[in-house]
Amino acid sequence: MFLALRELKHAKLRYILIGLIMVLIAWLVLFVTGLANGLANDNGAAISSNKATYYVLQKDSDNRLTRSNLTTSETESVAKQLKKSESTNLGVQMGTITEPNKDKKTDITFFGIDKNGFMKPAISEGTEPQKAKEVIADISLKESGYKLGSKFKDSATGEELTITAFTKNNTFSHSPVIFVGWDEWKLIHQTNQAAEGEYNAVALNVSESTANNLSLGSLELSSSKEVLQGIPGYSEEQGSLLMMIAFLFVIAAFVLAAFFYVITIQKINQFGILKAVGARTAYLARSIVTQVVFLSIVSLLIGNGLTFGLAAILPASMPFTLSPVLAIGCSALFLVVAVVGSMISLYRVAKVDALEAIGRAN
């Protein structure tokens, strides 16, 4: 520790530059991680944030809610096997809305739900719908100019509805969700009910054993995670971003390894002299690791501060989500990568010959 801190103090400019590079790499890793998490949340928050653990879908729907169509008799056959509080029907329909007398269109997703069921979202602003044609909307609709009391028209049917409450963290396929009751659902749901069915799924709030013991006949059971993965583009989007994050960590390891190796080479003579006067390899190795850990921690603290500071001023339309737990996890992984990247320097120190180094110093 003594040797490591003395060297950091002696060569301030050198280590400030290395620290700056580490800050930028850490900042980039954390920002891309937050962006990936935000995009995932924006794509399927309405699924991941509700209480449903399983969904009963039409067979061969590939876990996609929008591909599934269930008849009333099929949903009733599922509900009979469970308590009333354990199942609720769900309708999903993507659409477009416009404000009355305005041409601006906004893409949304309608969720048809039981207003007293467990799929009902928590209200963050406004009051629960009390009358017909009153709905709850995701708060992201405010970005399109909507507010409490705003009326809008469904472009497909021309039905006019009113927003009485906003909810948070309820988006589907990157579009805000509007929760409607069954009376409103019947007005806007565009389908040939006799041929396709009135609902898209039955949402279940049950344990795994209960779900697996259901008699579903021609229907199929999907977990909440499978339905989330079934959202169009979700898996591909996350796969690309996760690969990008993985490459950033690999690049960080190589960059840091190169920097610390060059610095170690420059100090070979000094290491040789220290060995000649009795310093052990383990002591010198601890010195290098201490420097790496110290620089990494300082850089991560600054990088986290910059990331959360930037997140605070990002527009609401930017899908960025980085929880403290996720930030700590990424920081810990970055610290491990930095230490692993310095291992090649430790090998070089272990191979230093004291006599040879002293000879070069002379």
Residue, then its C-alpha position, 0 to 999 in steps of 0.5 A: m500500500f505504501l509503495a503504491l500510494r507513493e508512486l501515485k503521488h509521484a507520477k500524478l499526471r501519468y495516473i490522472l490520464i489513465g484514470l481519465i480513460m478509465v472514467l470514460i470507459a466506465w461511463l460508457v459501459l454504465f450508460v449503454t447498460g442503462l440504455a439496454n435496460g431502459l429499452a427492455n423496460d420500454n418494450g415490455a414494462a406492462i408485462s414485467s410490472n404486473k402481477a401475472t405469473y403465467y398466461v394461457l394463450q392460443k396454441d402455436s401463438d409463439n408466446r405472442l399476445t397479439r397472435s393469440n385469440l381466445t373465445t369466451s368459452e375457452t377463457e371460462s373453462v380456465a377460470k372454472q379451475l381457479k379462484k376468482s382472484e387467480s385469473t382474469n381475461l386480457g385483451v391486447q390490441m395495438g392501435t393509433i389515437t388522435e385528439p379530436n379536431k387534430d391530425k397528430k397521431t400517436d401509436i398506443t396499445f389497448f389493454g382490455i382488463d377487468k377493472n377490479g382484477f389484479m391486472k389493474p395498474a396502480i394510479s399515479e395521477g388522477t382518479e379511477p374511471q367512474k363512467a363509461k368511456e373513461v380510461i387509464a393511460d401510461i404517463s408517457l402519453k403526456e409527451s404527446g400533449y395528453k393530460l388528465g381530462s383529455k379526450f381522444k379518438d381511436s383511429a380505427t373505430g372513431e370511438e371517443l374516450t377520456i383519460t381520467a388517470f395516469t399510471k407509470n411504467n406501463t408500455f408495450s412494444h415501445s408504445p404507451v398502454i391505455f387500460v380500458g374496461w370490457d365495455e370500452w374494449k367491446l367498442i374498440h376491439q376490431t375482430n370477427q368474434a365468431a371466428e377469432g375470439e374476444y380475448n387474447a389471453v387469460a392472465l394467471n396469478v398462481s404458483e408454478s405447480t398450480a399452473n402446471n396442473l391446469s387442464l388446458g386442452s388445445l390451449e398452451l401455458s406461457s410464463s410471464k418471462e416467455v411472453l416478455q421474450g415473445i414481444p416482437g423485437y425484444s430478444e433481438e434488441q436485447g441480444s444486440l445491446l448485451m453483445m455490445i456491453a460484453f465487447l465493451f468489457v472485453i475492450a476495457a480489459f485489453v486497454l487497461a492491460a496494455f496501459f498497465y503493462v507499458i507502465t510496468i515495463q517502464k519500471i522494470n529497473q526499479f522493480g529489480i532494485l527493490k528485489a535486490v534490496g529484499a522486496r518480495t515479488a508478492y509485495l510488488a504484485r500487491s502494489i500493482v493490484t492496489q494501484v489498479v483497485f484504487l484507480s478503478i474505484v475512484s474512476l467508477l465513483i466518478g463514472n457513476g456520478l456522471t451516469f446518474g447526473l446525465a440520467a437526471i437531465l435526459p428527456a423523458s422520451m429517452p428509455f434509460t433505466l439504471s437501478p443502483v443494484l444494476a450499477i453496483g453489479c456493473s461496477a463490480l464486474f468492471l473492477v474484476v475486469a481491471v484487475v484481470g487486465s493487470m495480471i499480465s503485468l504481475y507476470r512480468v514483475a515475477k520474471v524480473d531478474a534483480l542483477e540484470a535490472i541493476g546492470r541495465a540501471n547502471 
